[in-house]
Amino acid sequence: MNNNFSLAKVLPIGLMLFSFFFGAGNLIFPPTLGQMAGENLALATLGFCVSGVGFPLMGILAMATLHSDDPNELASPMSYTYGKIITILCALTIGPFFAIPRTAAVSFDTGILSLLPAGSETVGLAIYSIFFFVVTYFLAVNPSKIVDNIGKILSPMLLICLGILIFCVFTNPLGDFQPAQDIYKNAPFFKGFQEGYNTMDLLCTMLFGVATLKAIESQGVKGQKELTKMCIYAGIIAAICLTSIYAALAYAGAVSTEAFGIVANCGQLLNLISVHYMGFPGQIVLALIIFFACITTSIGLTTSISSYFSQISGGRILYQRLCLYICLFSLVVANFGLNNIIKFSIPVICMLYPIVIAIVILNVGQNIFKRDKAIFRICLTLTTVFAIFDGLRASGLDLRELDSFLTVYLPFFDIGFGWLLPCFGGIVLGYIYRIIFPSKVKTNE
């Protein structure tokens, strides 16, 4: 690494990327994956990390390659309006629809629920979520250094607690791997890949990418090639951190099945593992840290999404008013409970994730695809259509005849990857179109 890319410059950016993507909500999914994957843990974890780590970092790289502070530009060869719609849907998903309410539900289920008497869960969640979003609102509309300072203190504390917990799991495992469950028996990689959607990290990249580029430029890095290199180096650091934590937590879940059985509630599983190794004091410490980590995530998402919607409204909707609307809506959604939030979010992210993956692939491969309109339009049109089918299928909607037809004739549709062949087939068809109609090809190079 030359002087322009010294470790002193790269490391802070890499750790910043890690902190962007590593939220307390992300802690709950790998242990559950481990329980379900059992003896097929390695392939399932690999799939989870590809979609939960690899593609989000590729999204940041796509923004760097495009070198634009407008996330809507990523899909502009398809249509600027299409890009704007996708960005808005992503913002709503990582905002008041699912991710922000999930921060309250995760911190409640992980730290508070076990302390309440039986039968008081509903009232407890209501009171807790009101408190949670009142704090979120007042700190979001009155941003101060306290939020950054809390994050700087709590992130290391959270990692230390996790390190202690993971050390205990590896040195004194709860049990042996159990047989794989459900789709993990036959398609562990693909099921793990799909479970990585639950982190929602890829959906954040369109908004996080701008902040990342500004942080890199503040280090004195200029020029397209230099920015891309810095993103790659920083991405490697963030990927190592994220992958290590996800793999260790998945292992903790895999060896816990023999002791606890399959635990349906993701947050409670992490709580059970923590209590087993660290006892009640450890549970309290972990609960407090996860609360503060969740509240800072909630504040960060509320501020960034309110700013985005205020910006696209041309300032007609005040930032403060958007913060209020987002907190009120998130408060209502949070009271559906963690399991229901995850359940309702699955069809939406099963639809959005393939589309954003396709957008990222097309932009990262800019030197190959040249932001060609034909390639973008054919690929994204086909991907969108079949991603919608996958989302409808994940929602449990009764489309029996269509489902049977696509299961027979479309590879991978039965395991939730009906978009895969249309996505790459669309790229091939776009190239064929360029060859047959070269005079009609228009690019946005």
C-alpha positions in Angstrom: 0.0 0.0 0.0 1.6 3.3 -1.1 1.6 6.6 0.9 -1.7 7.7 -0.5 -3.3 4.6 0.9 -1.6 4.3 4.3 -3.2 2.2 7.0 -3.8 5.4 9.0 -6.1 6.6 6.3 -7.8 3.3 5.3 -8.5 1.9 8.8 -10.8 4.7 10.0 -12.9 4.4 6.8 -13.0 0.7 7.1 -14.2 0.9 10.7 -16.7 3.6 9.7 -18.1 1.2 7.0 -18.3 -1.5 9.6 -20.2 0.7 12.0 -22.6 1.8 9.2 -23.6 -1.8 8.5 -23.2 -3.3 12.0 -26.4 -2.6 13.9 -27.7 -4.4 17.0 -30.5 -5.8 14.9 -28.0 -7.7 12.8 -26.9 -9.7 15.9 -30.2 -11.7 16.0 -30.2 -13.3 12.6 -26.9 -15.3 12.5 -27.7 -17.4 15.7 -31.1 -18.3 14.3 -29.4 -19.3 11.0 -27.0 -21.5 12.9 -29.8 -23.3 14.7 -31.6 -24.0 11.5 -28.5 -24.9 9.4 -27.0 -27.2 12.0 -24.5 -29.5 10.3 -24.7 -27.4 7.1 -23.5 -24.4 8.9 -20.5 -23.6 6.7 -22.5 -23.3 3.4 -25.4 -21.4 5.0 -23.0 -18.9 6.7 -21.2 -18.4 3.4 -24.5 -17.6 1.6 -25.4 -15.2 4.5 -22.1 -13.4 4.2 -22.3 -13.0 0.4 -25.7 -11.2 0.6 -25.2 -9.6 4.0 -21.7 -8.5 3.6 -20.4 -8.8 0.0 -23.2 -7.1 -1.8 -23.6 -4.2 0.6 -19.9 -3.4 0.2 -20.3 -3.8 -3.6 -23.1 -1.2 -3.3 -20.7 1.3 -1.7 -18.2 0.5 -4.5 -20.9 1.1 -7.1 -21.5 4.6 -5.7 -17.7 5.2 -5.8 -17.6 4.0 -9.4 -20.4 6.3 -10.3 -18.9 9.1 -8.3 -22.2 10.8 -7.7 -23.9 12.1 -4.5 -27.4 11.2 -6.0 -28.4 7.6 -5.2 -31.1 7.8 -7.8 -28.4 8.0 -10.5 -27.5 4.3 -10.0 -30.4 3.2 -12.1 -30.7 6.2 -14.4 -29.9 4.3 -17.6 -33.1 2.4 -16.9 -34.9 5.6 -16.0 -34.2 8.3 -13.4 -37.8 8.0 -12.1 -37.3 4.2 -11.7 -34.1 4.8 -9.7 -36.0 7.4 -7.5 -38.8 4.9 -6.9 -36.4 2.1 -5.9 -34.5 4.5 -3.6 -37.7 5.7 -1.9 -38.9 2.1 -1.4 -35.5 1.2 0.1 -35.6 4.3 2.4 -39.1 3.4 3.6 -38.0 -0.2 4.2 -34.9 0.7 6.2 -36.9 3.4 7.8 -40.4 3.5 9.3 -41.8 0.4 7.7 -39.4 -2.2 9.2 -35.8 -1.3 10.2 -36.5 1.6 12.6 -39.4 -0.3 14.4 -37.1 -3.3 14.5 -34.5 -1.4 16.6 -37.1 -1.0 19.4 -38.4 -4.5 19.1 -34.9 -6.1 19.1 -33.8 -4.1 22.2 -37.1 -5.0 24.0 -37.0 -8.7 23.2 -33.2 -9.1 23.9 -33.0 -7.1 27.1 -36.4 -6.2 28.6 -38.8 -9.1 27.9 -37.1 -11.6 30.1 -37.3 -9.2 33.1 -41.1 -8.8 32.8 -43.7 -10.9 34.6 -45.6 -13.4 32.4 -48.6 -11.9 30.6 -47.3 -8.3 30.6 -45.4 -8.5 27.3 -47.9 -6.4 25.3 -48.2 -3.6 27.8 -44.5 -3.7 28.4 -43.7 -3.3 24.7 -46.1 -0.4 24.4 -44.6 1.5 27.3 -41.1 0.7 26.2 -41.6 1.7 22.6 -43.2 5.0 23.6 -40.1 5.8 25.7 -37.8 4.6 22.9 -39.3 6.8 20.2 -39.7 9.8 22.4 -35.9 9.6 22.9 -35.3 9.0 19.2 -37.4 12.0 18.2 -35.8 14.5 20.6 -32.3 13.5 19.8 -33.0 13.3 16.0 -34.4 16.9 15.9 -31.7 18.2 18.2 -28.6 16.5 16.9 -25.6 16.8 19.1 -22.3 15.2 19.8 -23.8 13.1 22.5 -25.1 10.6 19.9 -21.7 10.3 18.3 -20.0 9.9 21.6 -22.4 7.3 22.8 -21.8 5.4 19.6 -18.0 5.6 19.9 -18.2 4.3 23.5 -20.8 1.7 23.0 -19.6 0.1 19.8 -16.3 -1.0 21.4 -18.3 -2.2 24.6 -20.6 -4.2 22.4 -17.7 -5.8 20.6 -16.0 -6.6 23.9 -19.1 -8.2 25.3 -19.5 -10.2 22.1 -15.9 -11.2 22.2 -16.3 -12.6 25.7 -19.5 -14.4 24.7 -17.9 -15.9 21.6 -14.8 -16.9 23.5 -17.1 -18.8 26.0 -19.0 -20.5 23.2 -15.8 -21.7 21.4 -14.1 -22.9 24.6 -17.2 -24.4 26.2 -19.9 -25.1 23.5 -23.4 -25.8 24.6 -23.7 -29.0 22.4 -23.1 -30.5 19.1 -24.4 -29.6 15.6 -27.9 -30.9 15.0 -29.4 -32.0 11.6 -30.3 -29.2 9.3 -33.9 -28.0 9.1 -36.2 -27.2 6.2 -34.5 -25.8 3.0 -31.2 -25.8 4.9 -31.1 -29.6 4.2 -30.9 -29.4 0.4 -30.0 -25.7 -0.4 -28.1 -24.3 2.6 -26.1 -21.7 0.6 -29.2 -20.3 -1.2 -31.2 -20.2 2.0 -28.4 -18.5 3.9 -28.1 -16.0 1.0 -31.8 -15.2 1.4 -31.5 -14.9 5.2 -28.8 -12.3 4.6 -31.6 -10.1 3.1 -32.8 -9.6 6.7 -29.9 -7.4 7.6 -31.3 -4.9 5.1 -27.7 -3.6 4.7 -27.8 -3.6 0.9 -30.9 -1.4 0.9 -28.9 1.1 3.0 -26.0 1.5 0.5 -27.8 4.0 -1.7 -27.9 6.4 1.3 -24.7 5.3 3.0 -22.7 5.6 -0.2 -22.8 9.4 -0.2 -21.5 9.6 3.4 -18.7 7.1 2.7 -17.5 9.0 -0.4 -17.4 12.3 1.6 -15.5 10.6 4.4 -12.9 9.3 1.9 -12.6 12.6 0.2 -12.0 14.3 3.6 -8.9 12.1 3.9 -7.5 14.0 0.9 -8.2 11.2 -1.6 -9.2 12.6 -5.0 -9.8 11.1 -8.4 -12.0 8.3 -9.6 -9.3 5.6 -9.5 -8.1 6.6 -6.0 -11.6 6.7 -4.6 -12.4 3.2 -6.0 -9.1 1.8 -4.5 -9.9 3.3 -1.1 -13.4 1.8 -1.2 -11.9 -1.6 -1.9 -9.3 -1.4 0.9 -11.8 -0.1 3.4 -14.3 -2.7 2.2 -11.9 -5.5 2.9 -11.4 -4.2 6.5 -15.2 -3.9 7.1 -15.8 -7.3 5.4 -13.3 -9.1 7.7 -15.0 -7.6 10.8 -18.5 -8.3 9.7 -17.8 -11.8 8.4 -16.0 -12.8 11.6 -18.8 -11.7 13.8 -21.6 -13.3 11.7 -19.7 -16.6 11.5 -19.0 -16.7 15.2 -22.7 -15.9 16.1 -23.9 -18.5 13.6 -21.7 -21.1 15.3 -23.1 -20.0 18.7 -26.6 -20.7 17.4 -25.7 -24.0 15.8 -24.3 -25.4 19.1 -27.2 -24.1 21.2 -29.9 -26.2 19.6 -29.1 -29.2 21.7 -29.6 -27.1 24.9 -32.5 -24.9 24.0 -34.2 -26.5 21.0 -35.3 -24.3 18.1 -36.1 -20.9 19.5 -38.6 -19.0 17.3 -37.8 -15.6 18.6 -34.5 -14.3 17.3 -33.9 -11.8 20.1 -34.7 -14.3 22.8 -32.2 -16.8 21.5 -29.3 -14.4 21.9 -30.6 -13.6 25.3 -30.7 -17.3 26.3 -27.1 -17.8 25.1 -25.9 -14.7 27.0 -27.6 -15.7 30.2 -26.2 -19.2 30.0 -22.6 -18.0 29.9 -22.7 -14.7 31.7 -25.6 -15.0 34.1 -28.0 -12.3 35.2 -25.3 -9.5 35.5 -24.1 -10.3 32.0 -27.7 -10.1 30.7 -28.2 -6.6 32.2 -24.9 -5.3 30.7 -25.7 -6.8 27.3 -29.3 -5.4 27.5 -28.0 -1.9 28.2 -25.4 -2.0 25.5 -27.9 -3.3 22.9 -30.4 -0.6 24.0 -27.9 2.2 23.4 -26.7 0.6 20.2 -30.3 0.3 18.9 -31.2 3.9 19.9 -28.2 5.3 18.1 -29.1 3.2 15.0 -32.7 4.5 15.3 -31.6 8.1 15.5 -29.2 7.7 12.6 -31.8 6.1 10.3 -34.4 8.7 11.4 -32.1 11.6 10.6 -30.8 10.3 7.3 -34.2 9.3 6.0 -35.9 12.5 7.1 -33.1 14.5 5.4 -33.5 12.5 2.2 -37.3 13.0 2.0 -37.0 16.7 2.9 -34.4 17.0 0.1 -36.5 15.3 -2.6 -39.5 17.4 -1.5 -37.5 20.5 -2.3 -37.7 21.5 1.4 -41.5 21.8 1.2 -41.7 19.2 4.1 -39.8 20.3 7.1 -37.1 17.9 8.5 -38.5 18.2 12.0 -42.0 17.3 10.8 -40.6 14.2 9.0 -38.8 13.1 12.1 -42.1 13.2 14.0 -44.0 11.3 11.3 -41.3 8.6 11.1 -41.2 8.2 14.9 -45.0 8.0 15.2 -45.3 5.5 12.4 -42.4 3.4 13.7 -44.0 3.4 17.2 -47.1 1.8 15.8 -45.2 -0.8 13.8 -42.9 -1.7 16.7 -45.9 -2.8 18.7 -46.6 -5.6 16.3 -43.6 -7.4 17.9 -40.3 -8.5 16.5 -41.6 -11.8 14.9 -44.3 -10.0 13.0 -42.0 -7.2 11.9 -39.7 -9.8 10.4 -42.6 -11.8 8.9 -44.1 -8.8 7.2 -40.7 -7.5 6.0 -39.7 -10.8 4.2 -41.9 -10.3 1.1 -40.8 -6.7 0.7 -37.1 -7.4 1.0 -37.5 -10.6 -1.2 -38.8 -8.2 -3.9 -36.3 -5.3 -3.4 -33.1 -7.2 -2.8 -32.9 -8.8 -6.2 -33.5 -5.5 -7.9 -30.8 -3.7 -5.9 -28.4 -6.6 -6.5 -29.0 -6.2 -10.2 -28.4 -2.4 -10.0 -25.2 -3.0 -8.0 -23.9 -5.6 -10.5 -24.6 -3.3 -13.5 -22.8 -0.4 -11.8 -19.8 -2.3 -10.5 -19.4 -3.8 -14.0 -19.4 -0.3 -15.5 -16.3 -0.9 -17.6 -18.1 -3.9 -19.1 -21.7 -2.7 -19.4 -20.8 1.0 -20.1 -24.1 1.9 -18.5 -25.8 0.9 -21.7 -29.5 1.7 -21.7 -30.5 -1.6 -23.5 -28.6 -3.8 -21.0 -30.0 -1.8 -18.0 -33.6 -1.8 -19.3 -33.8 -5.4 -20.3 -32.0 -6.7 -17.2 -33.9 -4.5 -14.7 -37.3 -5.0 -16.3 -36.9 -8.8 -16.2 -35.4 -8.8 -12.7 -38.2 -6.5 -11.4 -41.0 -8.7 -12.8 -39.6 -11.9 -11.4 -38.5 -10.3 -8.1 -42.2 -9.3 -7.7 -43.2 -12.9 -8.2 -40.7 -14.0 -5.6 -42.1 -11.3 -3.2 -45.6 -12.5 -3.8 -44.6 -16.1 -3.2 -42.8 -15.2 0.0 -46.0 -13.4 1.2 -47.9 -16.6 1.0 -50.3 -15.2 -1.6 -52.2 -18.1 -3.3 -50.9 -18.1 -6.9 -51.0 -21.8 -7.3 -51.1 -22.1 -11.1 -48.4 -19.5 -11.7 -46.3 -20.9 -8.9 -46.5 -24.4 -10.3 -45.7 -23.2 -13.8 -42.6 -21.1 -12.7 -41.4 -23.9 -10.4 -41.3 -26.3 -13.3 -39.9 -23.9 -16.0 -37.8 -21.3 -14.1 -34.7 -22.6 -12.4 -34.3 -21.8 -8.7 -37.8 -20.3 -8.4 -38.8 -23.0 -5.9 -36.1 -21.7 -3.4 -36.8 -18.0 -3.9 -34.4 -17.2 -6.6 -36.7 -16.9 -9.6 -35.0 -13.6 -10.5 -31.5 -15.1 -11.0 -31.8 -16.4 -14.6 -33.9 -13.3 -15.8 -31.3 -11.0 -14.3 -28.3 -12.5 -16.1 -30.3 -13.5 -19.1 -31.4 -9.9 -19.4 -27.7 -8.8 -19.5 -27.1 -11.3 -22.3 -30.2 -10.2 -24.2 -29.0 -6.6 -23.8 -25.7 -7.5 -25.4 -27.5 -9.3 -28.3 -29.6 -6.2 -28.8 -26.5 -4.1 -29.1 -25.0 -6.4 -31.7 -28.2 -6.6 -33.8 -29.2 -2.9 -33.5 -25.9 -1.0 -33.0 -27.3 2.2 -34.5 -30.0 2.3 -31.8 -27.7 1.8 -28.9 -27.5 4.8 -26.6 -25.3 4.9 -23.5 -24.8 7.1 -20.5 -21.0 6.7 -20.2 
